[in-house]
């Protein structure tokens, strides 16, 4: 199936049957990723397997939507976070550079392990 046909299905097809996570390999292409996440967002469909590609593409909006779903990241937080990339009502402890580096490492480790 061609990418355009896939995107048309994402925009109007039965997503329960389609399983959006199967689109993940196509999300390596920036244009497909942007179009797929926009279509899924419009349909209020969330698929972390797709949104994780925000790390690869540097998509700030998708990354801000994705980061709160990362247990390896959020489980380390101990004070409220409110940044342009991450808004969490849960606590975060970023008082030292070592903690910031550990947080960055957790995000990169998650990306590399998936």
Sine and cosine of phi, psi and omega as CSV:
sin_phi,cos_phi,sin_psi,cos_psi,sin_omega,cos_omega
0.00,0.00,0.71,-0.70,0.00,-1.00
-0.96,0.28,0.45,-0.89,-0.04,-1.00
-0.83,0.55,-0.65,0.76,-0.01,-1.00
-0.90,0.44,-0.64,0.76,0.04,-1.00
-0.91,0.42,-0.64,0.77,0.03,-1.00
-0.89,0.46,-0.72,0.70,0.00,-1.00
-0.90,0.44,-0.62,0.78,0.06,-1.00
-0.88,0.47,-0.63,0.78,0.04,-1.00
-0.92,0.39,-0.65,0.76,0.03,-1.00
-0.87,0.49,-0.60,0.80,-0.02,-1.00
-0.95,0.31,-0.50,0.87,-0.11,-0.99
-0.65,-0.76,-0.10,1.00,-0.06,-1.00
-0.99,0.12,-0.02,-1.00,0.00,-1.00
-0.99,0.14,0.99,-0.17,-0.07,-1.00
-0.94,0.34,-0.44,0.90,0.04,-1.00
-0.90,0.44,-0.58,0.81,-0.01,-1.00
-1.00,0.09,-0.51,0.86,-0.11,-0.99
-0.98,0.21,-0.43,0.90,-0.04,-1.00
0.81,0.58,0.99,0.11,-0.06,-1.00
-0.80,0.61,-0.44,0.90,-0.01,-1.00
-0.86,0.51,-0.42,0.91,0.01,-1.00
-0.93,0.38,-0.20,0.98,0.02,-1.00
-0.99,0.12,-0.15,0.99,-0.12,-0.99
-0.77,0.64,-0.73,0.69,-0.02,-1.00
-0.86,0.51,-0.54,0.84,0.02,-1.00
-0.94,0.33,-0.36,0.93,-0.04,-1.00
-0.95,0.30,-0.07,1.00,0.11,-0.99
-0.91,0.41,-0.42,0.91,0.07,-1.00
-1.00,0.08,0.85,-0.52,-0.08,-1.00
-0.82,0.58,-0.71,0.71,-0.05,-1.00
-0.90,0.44,-0.66,0.75,0.02,-1.00
-0.91,0.41,-0.69,0.72,0.02,-1.00
-0.84,0.55,-0.76,0.65,-0.03,-1.00
-0.88,0.48,-0.70,0.71,-0.02,-1.00
-0.93,0.36,-0.66,0.75,-0.03,-1.00
-0.92,0.39,-0.71,0.70,0.00,-1.00
-0.92,0.38,-0.58,0.82,0.06,-1.00
-0.90,0.44,-0.70,0.72,0.00,-1.00
-0.91,0.41,-0.69,0.72,0.01,-1.00
-0.92,0.38,-0.64,0.77,0.04,-1.00
-0.87,0.49,-0.68,0.73,0.01,-1.00
-0.89,0.46,-0.50,0.87,0.01,-1.00
-1.00,-0.07,0.12,0.99,0.00,-1.00
0.84,0.55,0.69,0.73,0.03,-1.00
-0.92,-0.39,0.77,-0.63,-0.03,-1.00
-0.91,-0.40,0.75,-0.67,0.02,-1.00
-0.63,-0.78,0.99,-0.14,-0.07,-1.00
-0.86,0.51,-0.44,0.90,0.03,-1.00
-0.89,0.45,-0.47,0.88,0.06,-1.00
-1.00,0.04,-0.69,0.73,-0.08,-1.00
-0.90,0.43,-0.39,0.92,0.00,-1.00
-0.90,0.45,-0.37,0.93,0.04,-1.00
-0.93,0.36,-0.12,0.99,0.11,-0.99
-0.87,0.49,-0.52,0.85,0.05,-1.00
-0.89,0.45,-0.69,0.72,-0.03,-1.00
-0.92,0.39,-0.65,0.76,-0.12,-0.99
-1.00,-0.08,-0.11,0.99,-0.02,-1.00
0.92,0.40,0.51,0.86,-0.01,-1.00
-0.99,0.14,0.97,-0.24,-0.12,-0.99
-0.89,0.45,-0.67,0.75,-0.02,-1.00
-0.90,0.45,-0.77,0.64,-0.01,-1.00
-0.91,0.42,-0.59,0.81,0.02,-1.00
-0.91,0.41,-0.67,0.75,0.04,-1.00
-0.90,0.44,-0.50,0.87,0.05,-1.00
-0.98,0.21,-0.54,0.84,-0.08,-1.00
-0.98,0.18,-0.70,0.71,-0.14,-0.99
-0.80,0.60,-0.66,0.75,0.01,-1.00
-0.89,0.45,-0.26,0.97,-0.01,-1.00
-1.00,-0.03,0.07,1.00,-0.09,-1.00
-0.99,-0.10,0.98,-0.20,-0.02,-1.00
-0.85,0.52,-0.60,0.80,0.00,-1.00
-0.88,0.47,-0.41,0.91,0.03,-1.00
-1.00,-0.02,-0.80,0.60,-0.10,-0.99
-0.94,0.34,-0.43,0.90,0.00,-1.00
-0.94,0.34,-0.29,0.96,-0.01,-1.00
-1.00,-0.06,-0.02,1.00,-0.12,-0.99
-1.00,0.03,0.63,-0.77,-0.03,-1.00
-0.72,-0.70,0.19,0.98,0.06,-1.00
-0.49,-0.87,0.38,-0.92,-0.03,-1.00
-0.86,0.51,0.58,-0.82,0.02,-1.00
-0.88,-0.48,0.74,-0.68,0.10,-1.00
-0.52,-0.85,1.00,0.05,0.02,-1.00
-0.83,-0.56,0.09,-1.00,0.02,-1.00
-0.92,0.39,-0.40,0.92,-0.03,-1.00
-0.99,-0.17,-0.36,0.93,-0.11,-0.99
-0.51,-0.86,0.85,-0.53,0.06,-1.00
-0.82,-0.58,0.94,-0.35,-0.02,-1.00
-0.74,-0.67,0.71,-0.71,0.07,-1.00
-0.97,0.23,-0.12,0.99,0.01,-1.00
-1.00,0.08,0.34,-0.94,-0.08,-1.00
-0.95,0.31,0.43,-0.90,0.08,-1.00
-0.67,-0.74,0.66,-0.75,0.04,-1.00
-0.90,-0.43,1.00,-0.10,-0.01,-1.00
-0.87,-0.49,0.70,0.71,-0.07,-1.00
-0.98,0.19,-0.29,0.96,-0.02,-1.00
-0.79,-0.62,0.38,-0.92,0.05,-1.00
-0.87,0.50,-0.58,0.82,0.01,-1.00
-0.87,0.50,-0.64,0.77,0.02,-1.00
-0.92,0.39,-0.64,0.77,0.04,-1.00
-0.89,0.45,-0.69,0.73,0.02,-1.00
-0.91,0.42,-0.62,0.79,0.04,-1.00
-0.90,0.43,-0.63,0.78,0.03,-1.00
-0.90,0.43,-0.71,0.70,0.05,-1.00
-0.87,0.49,-0.67,0.75,0.01,-1.00
-0.89,0.46,-0.64,0.77,0.01,-1.00
-0.88,0.47,-0.67,0.74,0.01,-1.00
-0.92,0.40,-0.71,0.70,0.01,-1.00
-0.91,0.42,-0.63,0.78,0.03,-1.00
-0.89,0.45,-0.65,0.76,0.03,-1.00
-0.88,0.48,-0.71,0.70,-0.03,-1.00
-0.89,0.45,-0.72,0.70,-0.07,-1.00
-0.94,0.35,-0.48,0.88,-0.04,-1.00
-0.99,0.12,-0.26,0.96,-0.02,-1.00
-1.00,-0.07,0.00,0.00,0.00,0.00
